[in-house]
Amino acid sequence: MKPAPTEWHAIAETRLTSVLGPTKGVAAFGEALRAVGLVRVVTADDLHRLAQHLSASGGFASAVGGLLSVHAVMYGGDLGITSARADGSDPPA
């Protein structure tokens, strides 16, 4: 079943596992979440931030990052506020 366009976490994970395969896709997704300080992708801004990290990673993950970035921007995403920080801190004002 395909995730709805605004189910940000599912979209990112599904795209990565579709391209990289289940093992590498899940690993790349987890690493990217940690790298950008998220525990879950809950907004278009979160998706855009994750996508930017993936885009800089090289290989097929970079291509997925580009696609996710376009998707996030189509739904209002930017490199602004994130809402699910791994360290529990508040996003910048």
BELGI-V90989 format. One record per residue. N is the residue number from 1. PSI is psi in degrees with one decimal (999 if undefined). NEAR is the number of other C-alpha atoms within 10 Angstrom. D_FIRST is the distance of its C-alpha to the first C-alpha in whole Angstrom. Layout:
n = (N:N)
psi = (PSI:PSI)
near = (NEAR:NEAR)
d_first = (D_FIRST:D_FIRST)
This chain:
n = (1:2:3:4:5:6:7:8:9:10:11:12:13:14:15:16:17:18:19:20:21:22:23:24:25:26:27:28:29:30:31:32:33:34:35:36:37:38:39:40:41:42:43:44:45:46:47:48:49:50:51:52:53:54:55:56:57:58:59:60:61:62:63:64:65:66:67:68:69:70:71:72:73:74:75:76:77:78:79:80:81:82:83:84:85:86:87:88:89:90:91:92:93)
psi = (132.7:133.1:152.6:154.8:-21.6:13.9:73.9:-47.3:-48.3:-38.3:-49.0:-47.7:-41.2:-44.2:-44.7:-43.8:-28.4:-39.7:-43.7:-11.3:161.8:-41.7:-54.1:-35.0:-46.7:-41.2:-45.2:-38.0:-47.4:-43.1:-42.2:-40.9:-48.7:-41.4:-32.5:4.1:28.8:151.3:-21.3:145.1:107.9:-9.0:165.8:-33.4:-42.7:-45.4:-41.6:-42.3:-45.1:-43.0:-40.0:-39.7:-46.5:-39.6:-31.9:-5.2:-17.1:167.2:-156.4:-30.3:-34.2:-41.5:-41.6:-40.6:-41.9:-43.9:-43.0:-34.8:-45.3:-44.7:-46.3:-44.6:-36.2:-28.5:22.6:7.8:151.2:179.8:28.8:-139.2:139.4:157.9:-5.7:65.1:137.5:-32.5:0.0:1.2:160.6:147.8:158.6:147.9:999)
near = (3:8:12:9:11:15:15:23:18:17:18:23:18:19:18:26:19:12:14:18:13:14:9:14:20:16:16:19:21:15:13:19:22:15:13:18:18:21:16:18:24:17:22:27:23:28:31:29:28:26:28:19:20:28:20:13:15:12:11:14:24:18:18:22:26:19:16:26:24:16:21:24:15:11:14:12:19:18:15:14:16:22:18:18:18:14:9:11:9:11:11:7:5)
d_first = (0:4:6:9:12:14:12:15:14:11:11:14:13:10:13:15:14:13:16:18:17:16:19:21:18:18:21:21:19:21:25:24:23:26:28:27:28:25:23:20:19:19:21:21:24:23:20:23:25:23:22:26:26:24:26:29:28:28:26:23:22:24:22:19:21:23:19:18:22:22:18:20:23:22:21:24:24:27:29:30:30:27:26:25:28:28:32:32:34:34:32:35:37)
